[in-house]
Amino acid sequence: MLILVLEASTASAKAMLYDDRLGIVGILPRNYSLDAGDTVTYDADKLMWETLRAGRELLAQKGIDHVDMIATCSIWSHSLLMLDNNKRPVGRLSTWADTKPWPTTEKYRRDIKLFVSLYKRTGCPIHTTYTLWKYIHEKESGSTDGVAFIASMPEYLFYKLTEEFAVSKSTASASGFLNLYSLEWDKEVLSLAGVDEKMLPKLVGSEYTAPLTKGAAEILGLLEGIPVLITGADGCMNHVAAGGFSEDIMTLSIGTSAAMRLATDRPILADYPATWCYVGVENMWVAGSATAGAGNCVDWIGKKILGIKNSLSLKELDAGAEKALLRGDAPIFLPFLAGERCPAWDDTKSAMFCELRINHDIYDLYYAVLEGVLFNLRQCYEITIPIIGRSPKFISISGGIEESPLWLSMAASIFGLPVHTNGLMHTSLLGTAYMGLKAAGVMDSVRDIAPQIGGSYEPECDRAEFFTKRFQRYLKYYAWETLGRSARDKDGDYR
C-alpha cells in the first residue's frame, strides 16, 4: 500500500511517500514562500497550493502517478481562518504565533471562574493560541462581517482536497470549542462566542476519509476519487510514530515552537489552568505542555541579531556555544519572543537577556538561547509530571533540535533523563502514514508501534549542579519579569 502524506506545518509544507513493505520512499519539505506569509499570518490559498505542490514535486521525483491513499496532517487547531458563504477566506489565516488577540484574552482571564470552568471542560486555557479566542477577538473588534464559517489550518487543507468541511475530534480538541468529555462542540462555549454550531466543521473520527476532488487531483497529478484521510494534528501524529501510545515515554517536539506529551487513558487536567489535554487516537488522550519559544528563538538570534547568513554554519555555532558552556558565564535568556504558553499562558510576556556583560560574544548569546528554550521546557516538565502522576522512562525528542548534538546533550542533562532521537526529522509525517495503515486495515492498532531509537544522549552527572544553579537563576528572572510587569500594569505604565 502506497500512501502520500501531506502536511501543512507552521513554517513549511511537507510531503512523504510511504510504502507498507518498503517504508519511507521519499520526503520533501519546502519552506513556505515569503508571498505565502511570515509564520504569524498567511494567505491561506497560497499556503495550501504550496502544500499540494510539495506533494506533486515528490511524486514527480519518484516517477509515481498513483497512490492508494492521501493522508493529511497539520498543526493542532491553533489558528483561525474565517470563511464566507462559499467557504472562501475572509482575510488572512492567523496562526498560534499571532498574539494580536491579547487584549481580549487578558480581559477574559480576569474572570477566574470562567478561566477555570472553560479549562475544565475543554482542556484549553484562555490564550491567543486557540481558534476560539482568535475568533472572539475578531468579533469584538467588528471584523467578522461576511463570515459564515470558522476554520483553522487543518480543516482548510482537508477541504481543499475533498470539498468536505470536516475536522477530526482529535484536532478540534485543541480549538477551545470542543467539550473534552462529550466530544461535541461545547454549548456554553458556542454561547459565549455567539457562534452557531453550523458555522463549525463536521466532527469526525481520525480514520475518516473522503474522495479526492478532480481539481486537487489535477494539481497533484493523480486520479480523482483517491481516499483522503483526515487523521489528526502534527503533535498527535508525532506521538503515534514515536510509540508514545504503546509505552510510557514522553515525546518532545522542538520545532518552531515546542511541546511535550504523555498518553493517558482519560482526560487529565490541573486544578488551575497550567497544562493542556487534547483528544488522541483510539480512545486515548494526550496531556502535556507547550511553549511558544523554540526554533523561532534560534532563528531570531541567528538571522536577526547575529546577522548570520552564509558566514557561519550550525556546526561552527555549536562549537562556539560549547565553549561558552565550558566557560559557564553566559547570559540567562527568557525565550518569550512570541509570548508565553505554559506555564502561565501570558500572551504579553516578553523575551529578555539577563546578566549580559561586555565580555560576552555571539556564541554566549547563541548558547543562552539554546539553554533558555530548554529551561522553559524544564519549567513546564516540573509542573506537568505531578499533574499526570507518573514520570516517563525516557524522552523521545524530534524536530530541528536533532541537527544539534550540543542541544540534545544539554536536553538530557537539563531534564535528567535519557534522550533518544528516532533519526527522522519529520516524525509527524511517519505517524500520519501509520494512521493511514490503521485506517486501511493494514495495521491493527497504533499501540503496537514500538519506540524507534536512533541517537541516544545520557545525562552528564558532572553538569547536573551547573544546570540546576543556572535554572534557579532563570526562575528568579522569570518571577522578576512577571512581578515587574504586574507592578507596571498597576501603575498604568505597561502597554
Stockholm file with secondary structure:
# STOCKHOLM 1.0

chainA/1-495         MLILVLEASTASAKAMLYDDRLGIVGILPRNYSLDAGDTVTYDADKLMWETLRAGRELLAQKGIDHVDMIATCSIWSHSLLMLDNNKRPVGRLSTWADTKPWPTTEKYRRDIKLFVSLYKRTGCPIHTTYTLWKYIHEKESGSTDGVAFIASMPEYLFYKLTEEFAVSKSTASASGFLNLYSLEWDKEVLSLAGVDEKMLPKLVGSEYTAPLTKGAAEILGLLEGIPVLITGADGCMNHVAAGGFSEDIMTLSIGTSAAMRLATDRPILADYPATWCYVGVENMWVAGSATAGAGNCVDWIGKKILGIKNSLSLKELDAGAEKALLRGDAPIFLPFLAGERCPAWDDTKSAMFCELRINHDIYDLYYAVLEGVLFNLRQCYEITIPIIGRSPKFISISGGIEESPLWLSMAASIFGLPVHTNGLMHTSLLGTAYMGLKAAGVMDSVRDIAPQIGGSYEPECDRAEFFTKRFQRYLKYYAWETLGRSARDKDGDYR
#=GR chainA/1-495 SS CEEEEEEECSSEEEEEEEETTTEEEEEEEEECCTTTBCSSEECHHHHHHHHHHHHHHHHHHHTCCCCSEEEEEECCSCEEEEECTTSCBSSCEEETTCCTTHHHHHHHHTCHHHHHHHHHHHSCCSCTTSHHHHHHHHHHTTCCTTCCEEECHHHHHHHHHHSCCEEEHHHHTTSSCBCTTTCSBCHHHHHHHTCCGGGSCEEECTTCEEECCHHHHHHHTSCTTCEEECCCBHHHHHHHHTTTTTSSCEEEEESSSEEEEEEESSCCCCSSSSSEEEECSTTCEEEEEEESCSHHHHHIIIIIISCCSSSSCHHHHHHHHHHHHHHTCCCEEECCTTCCCTTTCCTTCCCEEESCCTTCCHHHHHHHHHHHHHHHHHHHHHHHHHHHTCCCSCEEEEEGGGGCHHHHHHHHHHHTSCEEECSCSCHHHHHHHHHHHHHTTSSSCGGGCCCCCCCEECCCGGGHHHHHHHHHHHHHHHHHHHHHHHHHHHHTCCC
#=GC SS_cons         CEEEEEEECSSEEEEEEEETTTEEEEEEEEECCTTTBCSSEECHHHHHHHHHHHHHHHHHHHTCCCCSEEEEEECCSCEEEEECTTSCBSSCEEETTCCTTHHHHHHHHTCHHHHHHHHHHHSCCSCTTSHHHHHHHHHHTTCCTTCCEEECHHHHHHHHHHSCCEEEHHHHTTSSCBCTTTCSBCHHHHHHHTCCGGGSCEEECTTCEEECCHHHHHHHTSCTTCEEECCCBHHHHHHHHTTTTTSSCEEEEESSSEEEEEEESSCCCCSSSSSEEEECSTTCEEEEEEESCSHHHHHIIIIIISCCSSSSCHHHHHHHHHHHHHHTCCCEEECCTTCCCTTTCCTTCCCEEESCCTTCCHHHHHHHHHHHHHHHHHHHHHHHHHHHTCCCSCEEEEEGGGGCHHHHHHHHHHHTSCEEECSCSCHHHHHHHHHHHHHTTSSSCGGGCCCCCCCEECCCGGGHHHHHHHHHHHHHHHHHHHHHHHHHHHHTCCC
//
